[in-house]
Amino acid sequence: MLFFLSGEPGLLISRVHAKNPFFGYAGPYKHTKDKLLCDVFKKGDVYLNTGDLIVQNQDNFLYFWDRTGDTFRWKGENVSTAEVVDVIGMLDFIQEANVYGVAITGYEGRAGMASIILKPNKSLDLEKVYEQVVTSLPAYACPRFLRIQEKMEATGTFKLLKYRLVEEGFNPLKISEPLYFMDNLKKSYVPLTRELYDQIMLGEIKL
């Protein structure tokens, strides 16, 4: 069941009843309870939260848009941002990393992007970052873009904010901070120039 305005992402939920049961997960009941939404449209009803965000275009076709929570979807796979952060954080010149998905015209889901803060007096080694992610992560989870920041926005409980980063994407015309693109031929990340950005957006460079 879908409830959203045309052109805007909406959460995909499924009603749970006798003909469409949900038997839950193994282990603690909390894991099952967390996936259920109760009293959604009327008292007593129960819906399964799929975690998938769906968008309907002007022709009434439905497309996958994103995943809720700390995951995003790319190449038909769910990417755990925490897993990618852990892998990047193993590099001795990385102080902090924030991973999220960015939308690209012509692609379903979102491509991985990592915002990075370097440790004091440390320099960025783009080849090492490339080697680290390709040897430690499945191909679909490797960040396609890097962004170098001096500081990151966080909530009062120190959770890193991603909304603005997601909105800004990887457009070098909007972002003054250094941006890099994953180049599999050079086996390194390379500076993301305006020309390279245009090639990606026009589909001349396949991701």
CYANA upper distance limits for C-alpha pairs under 8 A (distance plus 0.5 A):
  1 MET  CA     12 LEU  CA      6.68
  1 MET  CA     13 ILE  CA      6.01
  1 MET  CA     14 SER  CA      6.17
  1 MET  CA     15 ARG  CA      7.94
  2 LEU  CA     10 GLY  CA      7.38
  2 LEU  CA     11 LEU  CA      7.27
  2 LEU  CA     12 LEU  CA      5.98
  2 LEU  CA     13 ILE  CA      7.22
  3 PHE  CA     10 GLY  CA      6.77
  3 PHE  CA     11 LEU  CA      7.74
  3 PHE  CA     12 LEU  CA      8.32
  4 PHE  CA      8 GLU  CA      7.05
  4 PHE  CA      9 PRO  CA      7.26
  4 PHE  CA     10 GLY  CA      5.49
  4 PHE  CA     11 LEU  CA      8.30
  5 LEU  CA      9 PRO  CA      8.22
  5 LEU  CA     10 GLY  CA      8.24
  5 LEU  CA     56 GLN  CA      8.37
  6 SER  CA     55 VAL  CA      7.67
  6 SER  CA     56 GLN  CA      5.75
  6 SER  CA     57 ASN  CA      6.64
  6 SER  CA     58 GLN  CA      7.33
  6 SER  CA     60 ASN  CA      8.32
  7 GLY  CA     55 VAL  CA      6.52
  7 GLY  CA     56 GLN  CA      5.95
  7 GLY  CA     57 ASN  CA      5.80
  7 GLY  CA     58 GLN  CA      7.50
  8 GLU  CA     55 VAL  CA      6.25
  8 GLU  CA     56 GLN  CA      7.60
  9 PRO  CA     53 LEU  CA      6.30
  9 PRO  CA     54 ILE  CA      5.82
  9 PRO  CA     55 VAL  CA      4.95
  9 PRO  CA     56 GLN  CA      8.01
  9 PRO  CA     65 TRP  CA      7.28
 10 GLY  CA     53 LEU  CA      5.74
 10 GLY  CA     54 ILE  CA      5.80
 10 GLY  CA     55 VAL  CA      6.74
 11 LEU  CA     49 ASN  CA      8.30
 11 LEU  CA     50 THR  CA      8.28
 11 LEU  CA     51 GLY  CA      7.39
 11 LEU  CA     52 ASP  CA      6.46
 11 LEU  CA     53 LEU  CA      5.11
 11 LEU  CA     54 ILE  CA      6.72
 12 LEU  CA     49 ASN  CA      7.38
 12 LEU  CA     50 THR  CA      6.50
 12 LEU  CA     51 GLY  CA      7.48
 12 LEU  CA     52 ASP  CA      6.13
 12 LEU  CA     53 LEU  CA      6.52
 12 LEU  CA     54 ILE  CA      6.90
 13 ILE  CA     47 TYR  CA      6.57
 13 ILE  CA     48 LEU  CA      5.95
 13 ILE  CA     49 ASN  CA      5.42
 13 ILE  CA     50 THR  CA      6.23
 13 ILE  CA     51 GLY  CA      8.49
 14 SER  CA     47 TYR  CA      5.74
 14 SER  CA     48 LEU  CA      5.50
 14 SER  CA     49 ASN  CA      7.37
 14 SER  CA     50 THR  CA      7.93
 15 ARG  CA     20 ASN  CA      7.78
 15 ARG  CA     45 ASP  CA      8.24
 15 ARG  CA     46 VAL  CA      6.52
 15 ARG  CA     47 TYR  CA      4.72
 15 ARG  CA     48 LEU  CA      6.67
 16 VAL  CA     20 ASN  CA      5.96
 16 VAL  CA     21 PRO  CA      5.87
 16 VAL  CA     22 PHE  CA      6.76
 16 VAL  CA     45 ASP  CA      8.37
 16 VAL  CA     46 VAL  CA      6.05
 16 VAL  CA     47 TYR  CA      5.81
 16 VAL  CA     48 LEU  CA      7.00
 17 HIS  CA     21 PRO  CA      5.84
 17 HIS  CA     22 PHE  CA      8.50
 17 HIS  CA     46 VAL  CA      8.13
 22 PHE  CA     48 LEU  CA      8.29
 24 GLY  CA     29 TYR  CA      8.45
 24 GLY  CA     31 HIS  CA      8.38
 24 GLY  CA     32 THR  CA      5.48
 25 TYR  CA     29 TYR  CA      8.01
 25 TYR  CA     31 HIS  CA      7.02
 25 TYR  CA     32 THR  CA      6.08
 27 GLY  CA     31 HIS  CA      8.01
 28 PRO  CA     32 THR  CA      8.23
 29 TYR  CA     33 LYS  CA      6.65
 30 LYS  CA     34 ASP  CA      6.46
 31 HIS  CA     35 LYS  CA      7.48
 32 THR  CA     36 LEU  CA      7.43
 35 LYS  CA     48 LEU  CA      6.37
 35 LYS  CA     49 ASN  CA      5.80
 35 LYS  CA     50 THR  CA      7.99
 36 LEU  CA     46 VAL  CA      7.12
 36 LEU  CA     47 TYR  CA      6.19
 36 LEU  CA     48 LEU  CA      5.30
 36 LEU  CA     49 ASN  CA      6.41
 37 LEU  CA     46 VAL  CA      6.13
 37 LEU  CA     47 TYR  CA      5.52
 37 LEU  CA     48 LEU  CA      6.70
 37 LEU  CA     49 ASN  CA      7.09
 38 CYS  CA     43 LYS  CA      8.25
 38 CYS  CA     44 GLY  CA      7.22
 38 CYS  CA     45 ASP  CA      6.30
 38 CYS  CA     46 VAL  CA      5.05
 38 CYS  CA     47 TYR  CA      6.95
 39 ASP  CA     43 LYS  CA      4.99
 39 ASP  CA     44 GLY  CA      5.76
 39 ASP  CA     45 ASP  CA      5.55
 39 ASP  CA     46 VAL  CA      6.85
 40 VAL  CA     45 ASP  CA      6.98
 40 VAL  CA     46 VAL  CA      7.54
 40 VAL  CA     47 TYR  CA      7.93
 41 PHE  CA     45 ASP  CA      7.59
 51 GLY  CA     67 ARG  CA      6.18
 51 GLY  CA     68 THR  CA      5.77
 51 GLY  CA     69 GLY  CA      8.25
 52 ASP  CA     64 PHE  CA      7.70
 52 ASP  CA     65 TRP  CA      8.00
 52 ASP  CA     66 ASP  CA      6.66
 52 ASP  CA     67 ARG  CA      5.36
 52 ASP  CA     68 THR  CA      6.94
 53 LEU  CA     64 PHE  CA      6.81
 53 LEU  CA     65 TRP  CA      5.79
 53 LEU  CA     66 ASP  CA      5.64
 53 LEU  CA     67 ARG  CA      6.34
 53 LEU  CA     68 THR  CA      7.47
 54 ILE  CA     62 LEU  CA      7.07
 54 ILE  CA     63 TYR  CA      6.13
 54 ILE  CA     64 PHE  CA      5.24
 54 ILE  CA     65 TRP  CA      5.62
 54 ILE  CA     66 ASP  CA      7.77
 55 VAL  CA     62 LEU  CA      6.19
 55 VAL  CA     63 TYR  CA      5.89
 55 VAL  CA     64 PHE  CA      6.99
 55 VAL  CA     65 TRP  CA      6.55
 56 GLN  CA     60 ASN  CA      6.04
 56 GLN  CA     61 PHE  CA      6.04
 56 GLN  CA     62 LEU  CA      5.05
 56 GLN  CA     63 TYR  CA      6.93
 57 ASN  CA     61 PHE  CA      6.13
 57 ASN  CA     62 LEU  CA      7.18
 57 ASN  CA     63 TYR  CA      8.48
 63 TYR  CA    108 GLU  CA      8.17
 64 PHE  CA    108 GLU  CA      7.18
 64 PHE  CA    109 GLY  CA      7.08
 65 TRP  CA    108 GLU  CA      7.30
 65 TRP  CA    109 GLY  CA      5.94
 65 TRP  CA    110 ARG  CA      8.44
 66 ASP  CA     72 PHE  CA      6.23
 66 ASP  CA     73 ARG  CA      6.40
 66 ASP  CA    109 GLY  CA      6.09
 66 ASP  CA    110 ARG  CA      7.52
 67 ARG  CA     71 THR  CA      6.43
 67 ARG  CA     72 PHE  CA      5.45
 67 ARG  CA     73 ARG  CA      6.76
 67 ARG  CA     78 ASN  CA      8.32
 68 THR  CA     72 PHE  CA      7.85
 70 ASP  CA     80 SER  CA      6.99
 70 ASP  CA     81 THR  CA      6.32
 70 ASP  CA     82 ALA  CA      7.84
 71 THR  CA     78 ASN  CA      6.89
 71 THR  CA     79 VAL  CA      5.87
 71 THR  CA     80 SER  CA      5.22
 71 THR  CA     81 THR  CA      6.09
 71 THR  CA    100 TYR  CA      8.26
 72 PHE  CA     78 ASN  CA      6.20
 72 PHE  CA     79 VAL  CA      5.84
 72 PHE  CA     80 SER  CA      7.51
 72 PHE  CA     81 THR  CA      8.12
 72 PHE  CA    100 TYR  CA      7.69
 72 PHE  CA    101 GLY  CA      6.42
 72 PHE  CA    109 GLY  CA      7.77
 72 PHE  CA    110 ARG  CA      7.09
 73 ARG  CA     77 GLU  CA      5.90
 73 ARG  CA     78 ASN  CA      4.92
 73 ARG  CA     79 VAL  CA      6.31
 73 ARG  CA    101 GLY  CA      8.31
 73 ARG  CA    109 GLY  CA      5.59
 73 ARG  CA    110 ARG  CA      6.45
 73 ARG  CA    111 ALA  CA      8.38
 74 TRP  CA     78 ASN  CA      7.01
 74 TRP  CA     79 VAL  CA      7.57
 74 TRP  CA    108 GLU  CA      7.64
 74 TRP  CA    109 GLY  CA      5.53
 74 TRP  CA    110 ARG  CA      5.88
 74 TRP  CA    111 ALA  CA      6.41
 74 TRP  CA    112 GLY  CA      8.26
 74 TRP  CA    140 TYR  CA      6.86
 74 TRP  CA    141 ALA  CA      8.18
 75 LYS  CA    108 GLU  CA      8.09
 75 LYS  CA    109 GLY  CA      7.81
 75 LYS  CA    140 TYR  CA      6.69
 76 GLY  CA    109 GLY  CA      8.24
 77 GLU  CA    140 TYR  CA      7.59
 79 VAL  CA    140 TYR  CA      8.13
 79 VAL  CA    141 ALA  CA      6.10
 80 SER  CA     84 VAL  CA      7.17
 80 SER  CA    141 ALA  CA      8.37
 81 THR  CA     85 VAL  CA      6.63
 81 THR  CA     98 ASN  CA      8.49
 81 THR  CA     99 VAL  CA      5.93
 81 THR  CA    100 TYR  CA      6.95
 82 ALA  CA     86 ASP  CA      6.65
 82 ALA  CA     99 VAL  CA      8.23
 83 GLU  CA     87 VAL  CA      6.91
 84 VAL  CA     88 ILE  CA      6.76
 84 VAL  CA     99 VAL  CA      7.48
 84 VAL  CA    133 VAL  CA      8.45
 84 VAL  CA    137 LEU  CA      7.96
 84 VAL  CA    141 ALA  CA      7.66
 84 VAL  CA    142 CYS  CA      8.00
 85 VAL  CA     89 GLY  CA      6.37
 85 VAL  CA     97 ALA  CA      6.33
 85 VAL  CA     98 ASN  CA      7.09
 85 VAL  CA     99 VAL  CA      6.82
 86 ASP  CA     90 MET  CA      7.06
 87 VAL  CA     91 LEU  CA      8.35
 87 VAL  CA    132 GLN  CA      7.73
 87 VAL  CA    133 VAL  CA      7.29
 87 VAL  CA    136 SER  CA      7.29
 87 VAL  CA    137 LEU  CA      8.27
 88 ILE  CA     94 ILE  CA      7.84
 88 ILE  CA     97 ALA  CA      7.63
 88 ILE  CA    129 VAL  CA      7.70
 88 ILE  CA    132 GLN  CA      7.61
 88 ILE  CA    133 VAL  CA      7.47
 89 GLY  CA     94 ILE  CA      6.34
 89 GLY  CA     95 GLN  CA      7.57
 89 GLY  CA     96 GLU  CA      7.19
 89 GLY  CA     97 ALA  CA      7.25
 90 MET  CA     94 ILE  CA      8.07
 91 LEU  CA    129 VAL  CA      8.05
 91 LEU  CA    132 GLN  CA      8.32
 93 PHE  CA    118 LEU  CA      6.28
 93 PHE  CA    119 LYS  CA      5.92
 93 PHE  CA    122 LYS  CA      6.03
 93 PHE  CA    123 SER  CA      7.23
 93 PHE  CA    124 LEU  CA      7.36
 94 ILE  CA    116 ILE  CA      7.51
 94 ILE  CA    117 ILE  CA      6.73
 94 ILE  CA    118 LEU  CA      5.23
 94 ILE  CA    119 LYS  CA      6.09
 95 GLN  CA    116 ILE  CA      8.12
 95 GLN  CA    117 ILE  CA      6.05
 95 GLN  CA    118 LEU  CA      5.66
 95 GLN  CA    119 LYS  CA      5.25
 96 GLU  CA    116 ILE  CA      6.35
 96 GLU  CA    117 ILE  CA      5.66
 96 GLU  CA    118 LEU  CA      7.58
 97 ALA  CA    114 ALA  CA      6.96
 97 ALA  CA    115 SER  CA      6.09
 97 ALA  CA    116 ILE  CA      5.03
 97 ALA  CA    117 ILE  CA      6.88
 98 ASN  CA    114 ALA  CA      6.10
 98 ASN  CA    115 SER  CA      5.54
 98 ASN  CA    116 ILE  CA      7.02
 98 ASN  CA    160 LEU  CA      7.53
 98 ASN  CA    162 LYS  CA      8.19
 99 VAL  CA    112 GLY  CA      7.59
 99 VAL  CA    113 MET  CA      6.28
 99 VAL  CA    114 ALA  CA      4.91
 99 VAL  CA    115 SER  CA      6.79
100 TYR  CA    112 GLY  CA      6.43
100 TYR  CA    113 MET  CA      6.05
100 TYR  CA    114 ALA  CA      7.03
100 TYR  CA    162 LYS  CA      7.45
100 TYR  CA    166 VAL  CA      7.36
101 GLY  CA    110 ARG  CA      5.28
101 GLY  CA    111 ALA  CA      5.65
101 GLY  CA    112 GLY  CA      5.13
101 GLY  CA    113 MET  CA      6.33
101 GLY  CA    166 VAL  CA      7.23
102 VAL  CA    110 ARG  CA      5.36
102 VAL  CA    111 ALA  CA      5.80
102 VAL  CA    112 GLY  CA      6.95
102 VAL  CA    113 MET  CA      7.23
102 VAL  CA    166 VAL  CA      6.19
102 VAL  CA    167 GLU  CA      8.35
102 VAL  CA    169 GLY  CA      5.95
102 VAL  CA    170 PHE  CA      8.11
103 ALA  CA    107 TYR  CA      8.08
103 ALA  CA    109 GLY  CA      7.34
103 ALA  CA    110 ARG  CA      5.25
103 ALA  CA    111 ALA  CA      7.01
103 ALA  CA    169 GLY  CA      7.74
104 ILE  CA    108 GLU  CA      8.49
104 ILE  CA    110 ARG  CA      7.31
104 ILE  CA    111 ALA  CA      7.79
104 ILE  CA    201 MET  CA      7.45
105 THR  CA    201 MET  CA      6.91
106 GLY  CA    203 GLY  CA      8.15
111 ALA  CA    143 PRO  CA      7.58
111 ALA  CA    144 ARG  CA      6.91
112 GLY  CA    141 ALA  CA      7.26
112 GLY  CA    142 CYS  CA      7.09
112 GLY  CA    143 PRO  CA      4.70
112 GLY  CA    144 ARG  CA      5.98
112 GLY  CA    145 PHE  CA      7.17
113 MET  CA    143 PRO  CA      5.31
113 MET  CA    144 ARG  CA      6.34
113 MET  CA    145 PHE  CA      5.09
113 MET  CA    146 LEU  CA      6.19
113 MET  CA    147 ARG  CA      8.10
114 ALA  CA    143 PRO  CA      6.67
114 ALA  CA    145 PHE  CA      6.87
114 ALA  CA    146 LEU  CA      5.42
114 ALA  CA    147 ARG  CA      6.70
115 SER  CA    146 LEU  CA      6.32
115 SER  CA    147 ARG  CA      5.05
115 SER  CA    148 ILE  CA      6.32
115 SER  CA    149 GLN  CA      7.18
116 ILE  CA    146 LEU  CA      7.69
116 ILE  CA    147 ARG  CA      6.55
116 ILE  CA    148 ILE  CA      5.44
116 ILE  CA    149 GLN  CA      6.40
117 ILE  CA    148 ILE  CA      6.52
117 ILE  CA    149 GLN  CA      5.82
117 ILE  CA    150 GLU  CA      6.29
117 ILE  CA    151 LYS  CA      7.20
118 LEU  CA    122 LYS  CA      6.90
118 LEU  CA    123 SER  CA      7.60
118 LEU  CA    124 LEU  CA      7.60
118 LEU  CA    148 ILE  CA      8.25
118 LEU  CA    150 GLU  CA      8.17
125 ASP  CA    129 VAL  CA      6.93
126 LEU  CA    130 TYR  CA      6.75
126 LEU  CA    188 SER  CA      6.22
126 LEU  CA    189 TYR  CA      5.79
126 LEU  CA    190 VAL  CA      7.95
127 GLU  CA    131 GLU  CA      6.65
127 GLU  CA    187 LYS  CA      7.21
127 GLU  CA    188 SER  CA      4.98
127 GLU  CA    189 TYR  CA      7.06
128 LYS  CA    132 GLN  CA      6.46
128 LYS  CA    188 SER  CA      8.20
129 VAL  CA    133 VAL  CA      6.82
129 VAL  CA    188 SER  CA      8.04
129 VAL  CA    189 TYR  CA      8.16
130 TYR  CA    134 VAL  CA      6.68
130 TYR  CA    182 MET  CA      7.84
130 TYR  CA    187 LYS  CA      7.03
130 TYR  CA    188 SER  CA      5.62
130 TYR  CA    189 TYR  CA      6.79
131 GLU  CA    135 THR  CA      6.52
131 GLU  CA    187 LYS  CA      8.01
131 GLU  CA    188 SER  CA      8.08
132 GLN  CA    136 SER  CA      6.52
133 VAL  CA    137 LEU  CA      5.97
133 VAL  CA    142 CYS  CA      6.28
133 VAL  CA    143 PRO  CA      8.30
134 VAL  CA    138 PRO  CA      7.54
134 VAL  CA    139 ALA  CA      7.14
134 VAL  CA    142 CYS  CA      7.05
137 LEU  CA    141 ALA  CA      6.55
137 LEU  CA    142 CYS  CA      6.67
138 PRO  CA    142 CYS  CA      7.24
143 PRO  CA    182 MET  CA      7.98
144 ARG  CA    181 PHE  CA      6.36
144 ARG  CA    182 MET  CA      5.53
144 ARG  CA    207 LEU  CA      8.43
145 PHE  CA    170 PHE  CA      7.69
145 PHE  CA    179 LEU  CA      7.63
145 PHE  CA    180 TYR  CA      6.06
145 PHE  CA    181 PHE  CA      5.21
145 PHE  CA    182 MET  CA      6.64
146 LEU  CA    179 LEU  CA      6.11
146 LEU  CA    180 TYR  CA      5.46
146 LEU  CA    181 PHE  CA      7.03
147 ARG  CA    177 GLU  CA      7.35
147 ARG  CA    178 PRO  CA      6.37
147 ARG  CA    179 LEU  CA      5.18
147 ARG  CA    180 TYR  CA      7.05
148 ILE  CA    177 GLU  CA      6.69
148 ILE  CA    178 PRO  CA      5.97
148 ILE  CA    179 LEU  CA      7.13
149 GLN  CA    177 GLU  CA      7.01
149 GLN  CA    178 PRO  CA      8.31
152 MET  CA    160 LEU  CA      7.48
152 MET  CA    161 LEU  CA      8.19
153 GLU  CA    160 LEU  CA      6.51
153 GLU  CA    161 LEU  CA      6.09
154 ALA  CA    158 PHE  CA      5.63
154 ALA  CA    159 LYS  CA      5.74
154 ALA  CA    160 LEU  CA      4.76
154 ALA  CA    161 LEU  CA      5.67
155 THR  CA    159 LYS  CA      5.72
155 THR  CA    160 LEU  CA      6.95
155 THR  CA    161 LEU  CA      7.25
161 LEU  CA    165 LEU  CA      8.44
162 LYS  CA    166 VAL  CA      6.48
163 TYR  CA    167 GLU  CA      6.72
164 ARG  CA    168 GLU  CA      6.64
165 LEU  CA    169 GLY  CA      6.65
168 GLU  CA    174 LYS  CA      7.44
168 GLU  CA    175 ILE  CA      7.82
170 PHE  CA    175 ILE  CA      7.97
170 PHE  CA    179 LEU  CA      7.73
171 ASN  CA    175 ILE  CA      6.78
171 ASN  CA    194 ARG  CA      8.47
171 ASN  CA    197 TYR  CA      7.46
172 PRO  CA    176 SER  CA      7.32
172 PRO  CA    179 LEU  CA      7.56
172 PRO  CA    192 LEU  CA      7.66
172 PRO  CA    193 THR  CA      7.33
172 PRO  CA    194 ARG  CA      6.68
172 PRO  CA    197 TYR  CA      7.97
173 LEU  CA    194 ARG  CA      7.75
178 PRO  CA    191 PRO  CA      8.07
179 LEU  CA    191 PRO  CA      6.50
179 LEU  CA    192 LEU  CA      5.85
180 TYR  CA    189 TYR  CA      6.22
180 TYR  CA    190 VAL  CA      5.66
180 TYR  CA    191 PRO  CA      4.88
180 TYR  CA    192 LEU  CA      5.13
181 PHE  CA    189 TYR  CA      5.69
181 PHE  CA    190 VAL  CA      5.79
181 PHE  CA    191 PRO  CA      6.75
181 PHE  CA    192 LEU  CA      5.93
182 MET  CA    187 LYS  CA      8.35
182 MET  CA    188 SER  CA      6.75
182 MET  CA    189 TYR  CA      4.91
182 MET  CA    190 VAL  CA      6.99
183 ASP  CA    187 LYS  CA      6.39
183 ASP  CA    188 SER  CA      6.09
183 ASP  CA    189 TYR  CA      6.04
183 ASP  CA    190 VAL  CA      6.97
184 ASN  CA    188 SER  CA      7.20
192 LEU  CA    196 LEU  CA      6.52
192 LEU  CA    197 TYR  CA      7.00
193 THR  CA    197 TYR  CA      6.63
194 ARG  CA    198 ASP  CA      6.66
195 GLU  CA    199 GLN  CA      6.83
196 LEU  CA    200 ILE  CA      6.83
197 TYR  CA    201 MET  CA      6.76
198 ASP  CA    202 LEU  CA      6.54
199 GLN  CA    203 GLY  CA      6.66
199 GLN  CA    204 GLU  CA      5.48
199 GLN  CA    205 ILE  CA      6.24
200 ILE  CA    204 GLU  CA      6.43
200 ILE  CA    205 ILE  CA      5.47
200 ILE  CA    206 LYS  CA      7.49
